[in-house]
């Protein structure tokens, strides 16, 4: 059924090739997204595991869903490397705060992996 739904959705959009991952909810979708980002940036991670990776970090808004830190823990990134970025009254990340954190992570030799700006 998943293959048929994916095929039909691709046809509706006008794509020739497509692929999809179906998830039971937002929390697992966040984990899938972080894992896909890691595998895209570090393809050797799949056969060799975390030992082949530099220290990774991720940025998320202070208003984001708790599953982002959970995903960081499950993936071996660590919750201490999952940085909550302050937001303005509209819930938007404060760009200067994000920039400062990115600069600090680069100085610390950490590699950016993924971010989440909102909820699940």
ABEGO torsion letter per residue (X at the ends): XAAAAAAAAAAAAGBABBBBBBBABAAAAAAAAAAAAAAAABAAAAAAEAAABBBBBBBBBAABBAAAAAAAAAAGAEAAABBBBBBBAAGBBBAAAAAAAAAAAAAAGBBBABBBABBX
